[in-house]
Structures are given as structure tokens and as C-alpha cells.
Amino acid sequence: MTTTTNDAVREITLEIGTQEFTFKLDPQVVTKYFNSTTQANKVAPANNLLVNTVLQDQRASLKPFLVNPVTVMELAGALLEEYSPSLDVIVKKSSSTLIA
């Protein structure tokens, strides 16, 4: 997996078996994906994310991998994980105790 960074667009390459696929993601594409995901609709938005962001000349080669919904989710998850910035986030515990 490789990443090329630009202020607006990030190119991320996923290696699937012996093939490489390059995806172009930007904040608008990722926001559209998250906004279209619902409790009952996760696979179709993930599939759309993959199909709409892969380089056009690689689209036909990617489609056979998108038959299995688990594979679709795994690929979309890998893509989004790589897209996510690396942040050091720490959740502080509240000093007060909840009383039921």
C-alpha cells in the first residue's frame, strides 16, 4: 500500500493479489461515502467509493473483486484507514463517577 499526498487529493495504491489499484480520494468523496452509509446500507456506498475513485483504466480489473460484499468492505476499510490522518488521540477519563 502506497500513498501520494496532495493538499486536496490523496492517491492511495492497494495491492490485491498480484494487481495494484490506485484510488484518488479527497474530503468531498469521503464525506459523500460517510453520508450515504446507513444502518441497512453499507455495502453499496463502499462499492461506489471503490468504483468511483479507482483510476478509470483500472475499473474493469477491479470489478471482479467487488462481487463478494465482505471483500468490498475489506477494501473500502483499507482505503479509508490509509486515508485517515495519523493523530495522537487520548480519551481522558472523567473524574466524576456516574451514579445510577
N, CA and C atoms as a LAMMPS dump frame, in Angstrom:
ITEM: TIMESTEP
0
ITEM: NUMBER OF ATOMS
300
ITEM: BOX BOUNDS ff ff ff
-5.0000000000000000e+02 5.0000000000000000e+02
-5.0000000000000000e+02 5.0000000000000000e+02
-5.0000000000000000e+02 5.0000000000000000e+02
ITEM: ATOMS id mol type element x y z
1 1 1 N 0.851 -1.173 0
2 1 2 C 0 0 0
3 1 3 C 0.893 1.231 0
4 2 1 N 0.67 2.108 -0.975
5 2 2 C 1.446 3.339 -1.038
6 2 3 C 0.505 4.522 -1.098
7 3 1 N 0.997 5.671 -0.66
8 3 2 C 0.189 6.881 -0.626
9 3 3 C 0.98 8.038 -1.205
10 4 1 N 0.33 8.816 -2.07
11 4 2 C 0.883 10.066 -2.56
12 4 3 C -0.017 11.164 -2.036
13 5 1 N 0.56 12.181 -1.404
14 5 2 C -0.234 13.209 -0.756
15 5 3 C -0.192 14.518 -1.531
16 6 1 N -1.352 15.134 -1.653
17 6 2 C -1.525 16.459 -2.208
18 6 3 C -2.469 17.143 -1.23
19 7 1 N -2.491 18.472 -1.203
20 7 2 C -3.374 19.155 -0.269
21 7 3 C -4.833 18.758 -0.464
22 8 1 N -5.284 18.624 -1.703
23 8 2 C -6.69 18.358 -1.964
24 8 3 C -6.982 16.882 -2.227
25 9 1 N -6.072 16.199 -2.89
26 9 2 C -6.323 14.827 -3.32
27 9 3 C -5.205 13.923 -2.821
28 10 1 N -5.595 12.74 -2.352
29 10 2 C -4.597 11.732 -1.967
30 10 3 C -4.755 10.529 -2.874
31 11 1 N -3.656 10.093 -3.449
32 11 2 C -3.646 8.871 -4.24
33 11 3 C -3.16 7.739 -3.351
34 12 1 N -3.951 6.686 -3.286
35 12 2 C -3.622 5.531 -2.448
36 12 3 C -3.641 4.304 -3.333
37 13 1 N -2.589 3.522 -3.274
38 13 2 C -2.497 2.307 -4.075
39 13 3 C -2.659 1.1 -3.166
40 14 1 N -3.633 0.257 -3.505
41 14 2 C -3.847 -1.004 -2.796
42 14 3 C -3.364 -2.138 -3.686
43 15 1 N -2.659 -3.078 -3.103
44 15 2 C -2.231 -4.265 -3.824
45 15 3 C -3.179 -5.396 -3.454
46 16 1 N -3.828 -5.952 -4.465
47 16 2 C -4.766 -7.061 -4.259
48 16 3 C -4.222 -8.236 -5.055
49 17 1 N -3.734 -9.232 -4.348
50 17 2 C -3.069 -10.341 -5.031
51 17 3 C -1.833 -9.814 -5.736
52 18 1 N -1.777 -9.986 -7.045
53 18 2 C -0.636 -9.511 -7.827
54 18 3 C -0.936 -8.206 -8.551
55 19 1 N -2.131 -7.653 -8.341
56 19 2 C -2.532 -6.431 -9.041
57 19 3 C -2.491 -5.227 -8.109
58 20 1 N -2.184 -4.072 -8.68
59 20 2 C -2.211 -2.822 -7.931
60 20 3 C -3.318 -1.938 -8.477
61 21 1 N -4.022 -1.277 -7.566
62 21 2 C -5.095 -0.369 -7.93
63 21 3 C -4.855 0.96 -7.223
64 22 1 N -4.939 2.041 -7.972
65 22 2 C -4.728 3.369 -7.415
66 22 3 C -6.06 4.096 -7.332
67 23 1 N -6.322 4.651 -6.159
68 23 2 C -7.561 5.367 -5.886
69 23 3 C -7.224 6.824 -5.581
70 24 1 N -8.072 7.726 -6.026
71 24 2 C -7.91 9.152 -5.717
72 24 3 C -9.03 9.566 -4.785
73 25 1 N -8.663 9.954 -3.568
74 25 2 C -9.643 10.373 -2.575
75 25 3 C -9.424 11.827 -2.195
76 26 1 N -10.528 12.499 -1.912
77 26 2 C -10.486 13.855 -1.389
78 26 3 C -11.567 13.965 -0.32
79 27 1 N -11.577 15.031 0.449
80 27 2 C -12.556 15.152 1.537
81 27 3 C -14.009 15.041 1.066
82 28 1 N -14.323 15.561 -0.104
83 28 2 C -15.703 15.507 -0.595
84 28 3 C -16.145 14.075 -0.876
85 29 1 N -15.263 13.277 -1.467
86 29 2 C -15.582 11.885 -1.782
87 29 3 C -15.801 11.087 -0.5
88 30 1 N -14.924 11.291 0.472
89 30 2 C -15.036 10.556 1.737
90 30 3 C -16.294 10.993 2.493
91 31 1 N -16.59 12.281 2.494
92 31 2 C -17.807 12.778 3.151
93 31 3 C -19.05 12.186 2.494
94 32 1 N -19.067 12.126 1.175
95 32 2 C -20.203 11.54 0.454
96 32 3 C -20.382 10.073 0.849
97 33 1 N -19.274 9.352 0.973
98 33 2 C -19.346 7.953 1.395
99 33 3 C -19.97 7.833 2.784
100 34 1 N -19.461 8.595 3.745
101 34 2 C -19.986 8.501 5.108
102 34 3 C -21.456 8.928 5.169
103 35 1 N -21.822 9.95 4.435
104 35 2 C -23.21 10.424 4.449
105 35 3 C -24.174 9.439 3.798
106 36 1 N -23.693 8.613 2.891
107 36 2 C -24.585 7.654 2.225
108 36 3 C -24.672 6.324 2.969
109 37 1 N -23.82 6.122 3.954
110 37 2 C -23.836 4.888 4.737
111 37 3 C -24.921 4.963 5.805
112 38 1 N -25.764 3.938 5.847
113 38 2 C -26.809 3.851 6.862
114 38 3 C -26.715 2.494 7.547
115 39 1 N -27.537 2.292 8.556
116 39 2 C -27.526 1.022 9.279
117 39 3 C -27.841 -0.15 8.35
118 40 1 N -28.731 0.062 7.379
119 40 2 C -29.13 -1.008 6.478
120 40 3 C -28.432 -0.94 5.123
121 41 1 N -27.539 0.022 4.924
122 41 2 C -26.925 0.215 3.613
123 41 3 C -25.45 0.572 3.786
124 42 1 N -24.607 -0.457 3.776
125 42 2 C -23.176 -0.236 3.944
126 42 3 C -22.369 -0.679 2.726
127 43 1 N -22.78 -1.77 2.098
128 43 2 C -22.005 -2.347 1.006
129 43 3 C -22.094 -1.482 -0.253
130 44 1 N -23.28 -1.015 -0.609
131 44 2 C -23.426 -0.208 -1.83
132 44 3 C -22.588 1.074 -1.767
133 45 1 N -22.61 1.837 -0.662
134 45 2 C -21.743 3.016 -0.603
135 45 3 C -20.25 2.654 -0.678
136 46 1 N -19.85 1.549 -0.071
137 46 2 C -18.449 1.127 -0.132
138 46 3 C -18.077 0.747 -1.559
139 47 1 N -18.971 0.032 -2.228
140 47 2 C -18.751 -0.336 -3.626
141 47 3 C -18.623 0.92 -4.488
142 48 1 N -19.524 1.873 -4.283
143 48 2 C -19.476 3.126 -5.049
144 48 3 C -18.185 3.886 -4.788
145 49 1 N -17.73 3.906 -3.542
146 49 2 C -16.469 4.573 -3.207
147 49 3 C -15.323 3.966 -4.009
148 50 1 N -15.261 2.658 -4.039
149 50 2 C -14.185 1.976 -4.742
150 50 3 C -14.253 2.212 -6.252
151 51 1 N -15.438 2.015 -6.829
152 51 2 C -15.604 2.144 -8.279
153 51 3 C -15.385 3.581 -8.743
154 52 1 N -15.852 4.543 -7.961
155 52 2 C -15.765 5.943 -8.379
156 52 3 C -14.412 6.597 -8.124
157 53 1 N -13.558 5.966 -7.313
158 53 2 C -12.272 6.586 -7.006
159 53 3 C -11.081 5.859 -7.613
160 54 1 N -11.284 4.624 -8.098
161 54 2 C -10.176 3.913 -8.743
162 54 3 C -9.892 4.583 -10.083
163 55 1 N -8.634 4.528 -10.516
164 55 2 C -8.3 5.096 -11.816
165 55 3 C -9.146 4.414 -12.89
166 56 1 N -9.641 5.198 -13.826
167 56 2 C -10.603 4.698 -14.809
168 56 3 C -10.086 3.489 -15.586
169 57 1 N -8.814 3.482 -15.931
170 57 2 C -8.274 2.36 -16.702
171 57 3 C -8.101 1.086 -15.871
172 58 1 N -8.326 1.176 -14.545
173 58 2 C -8.23 0.004 -13.663
174 58 3 C -9.602 -0.5 -13.225
175 59 1 N -10.652 0.218 -13.572
176 59 2 C -12.002 -0.095 -13.094
177 59 3 C -12.446 -1.507 -13.487
178 60 1 N -12.262 -1.886 -14.733
179 60 2 C -12.704 -3.21 -15.196
180 60 3 C -11.965 -4.327 -14.459
181 61 1 N -10.689 -4.123 -14.169
182 61 2 C -9.906 -5.137 -13.448
183 61 3 C -10.31 -5.237 -11.989
184 62 1 N -10.835 -4.138 -11.419
185 62 2 C -11.253 -4.133 -10.016
186 62 3 C -12.596 -4.843 -9.824
187 63 1 N -13.491 -4.723 -10.795
188 63 2 C -14.869 -5.214 -10.623
189 63 3 C -14.99 -6.677 -10.192
190 64 1 N -14.169 -7.605 -10.676
191 64 2 C -14.299 -8.987 -10.189
192 64 3 C -14.082 -9.134 -8.685
193 65 1 N -13.311 -8.233 -8.084
194 65 2 C -13.075 -8.285 -6.638
195 65 3 C -14.272 -7.759 -5.852
196 66 1 N -15.205 -7.1 -6.531
197 66 2 C -16.333 -6.464 -5.848
198 66 3 C -17.586 -7.322 -5.827
199 67 1 N -17.473 -8.578 -6.234
200 67 2 C -18.617 -9.491 -6.227
201 67 3 C -18.99 -9.9 -4.805
202 68 1 N -17.988 -10.1 -3.974
203 68 2 C -18.211 -10.529 -2.599
204 68 3 C -18.329 -9.296 -1.696
205 69 1 N -19.462 -9.138 -0.982
206 69 2 C -19.642 -7.95 -0.142
207 69 3 C -18.605 -7.828 0.981
208 70 1 N -18.093 -8.933 1.467
209 70 2 C -17.079 -8.877 2.519
210 70 3 C -15.786 -8.294 1.95
211 71 1 N -15.45 -8.673 0.734
212 71 2 C -14.271 -8.132 0.08
213 71 3 C -14.426 -6.635 -0.157
214 72 1 N -15.622 -6.225 -0.57
215 72 2 C -15.904 -4.802 -0.785
216 72 3 C -15.636 -4.024 0.502
217 73 1 N -16.159 -4.528 1.612
218 73 2 C -15.989 -3.838 2.886
219 73 3 C -14.52 -3.834 3.327
220 74 1 N -13.811 -4.938 3.091
221 74 2 C -12.397 -5.011 3.464
222 74 3 C -11.572 -4.01 2.659
223 75 1 N -11.83 -3.922 1.364
224 75 2 C -11.087 -2.989 0.517
225 75 3 C -11.397 -1.541 0.879
226 76 1 N -12.667 -1.233 1.076
227 76 2 C -13.047 0.135 1.449
228 76 3 C -12.443 0.491 2.813
229 77 1 N -12.452 -0.458 3.738
230 77 2 C -11.869 -0.222 5.059
231 77 3 C -10.38 0.059 4.981
232 78 1 N -9.665 -0.704 4.151
233 78 2 C -8.226 -0.49 3.986
234 78 3 C -7.959 0.877 3.37
235 79 1 N -8.779 1.242 2.4
236 79 2 C -8.623 2.537 1.739
237 79 3 C -8.853 3.687 2.71
238 80 1 N -9.92 3.603 3.485
239 80 2 C -10.234 4.669 4.438
240 80 3 C -9.224 4.724 5.586
241 81 1 N -8.735 3.578 6.009
242 81 2 C -7.735 3.559 7.076
243 81 3 C -6.46 4.262 6.619
244 82 1 N -6.073 4.02 5.378
245 82 2 C -4.873 4.664 4.848
246 82 3 C -5.11 6.158 4.623
247 83 1 N -6.329 6.534 4.262
248 83 2 C -6.663 7.937 4.015
249 83 3 C -6.669 8.752 5.312
250 84 1 N -7.039 8.115 6.393
251 84 2 C -7.163 8.798 7.676
252 84 3 C -5.821 9.361 8.128
253 85 1 N -5.819 10.615 8.587
254 85 2 C -4.554 11.174 9.076
255 85 3 C -4.136 10.486 10.372
256 86 1 N -2.856 10.489 10.619
257 86 2 C -2.335 9.899 11.845
258 86 3 C -2.396 10.944 12.953
259 87 1 N -3.259 10.696 13.909
260 87 2 C -3.43 11.614 15.034
261 87 3 C -3.173 10.879 16.338
262 88 1 N -2.639 11.589 17.299
263 88 2 C -2.495 11.039 18.641
264 88 3 C -3.686 11.511 19.461
265 89 1 N -4.659 10.631 19.633
266 89 2 C -5.88 10.971 20.363
267 89 3 C -5.915 10.164 21.65
268 90 1 N -6.128 10.857 22.753
269 90 2 C -6.242 10.207 24.053
270 90 3 C -7.562 10.646 24.668
271 91 1 N -8.347 9.679 25.101
272 91 2 C -9.604 9.974 25.777
273 91 3 C -9.317 10.027 27.262
274 92 1 N -9.572 11.162 27.866
275 92 2 C -9.354 11.34 29.294
276 92 3 C -10.571 10.826 30.057
277 93 1 N -10.33 10.156 31.129
278 93 2 C -11.4 9.653 31.978
279 93 3 C -11.949 10.801 32.815
280 94 1 N -13.245 10.784 32.964
281 94 2 C -13.885 11.806 33.786
282 94 3 C -13.557 11.539 35.256
283 95 1 N -13.351 12.594 36.009
284 95 2 C -13.029 12.422 37.427
285 95 3 C -14.276 12.133 38.259
286 96 1 N -15.448 12.481 37.722
287 96 2 C -16.668 12.207 38.474
288 96 3 C -17.172 10.808 38.141
289 97 1 N -17.806 10.192 39.118
290 97 2 C -18.352 8.856 38.947
291 97 3 C -19.838 8.953 38.682
292 98 1 N -20.305 8.222 37.682
293 98 2 C -21.729 8.225 37.381
294 98 3 C -22.472 7.412 38.434
295 99 1 N -23.596 7.943 38.89
296 99 2 C -24.423 7.251 39.878
297 99 3 C -25.745 6.931 39.224
298 100 1 N -26.127 5.65 39.27
299 100 2 C -27.373 5.223 38.644
300 100 3 C -28.533 5.371 39.582
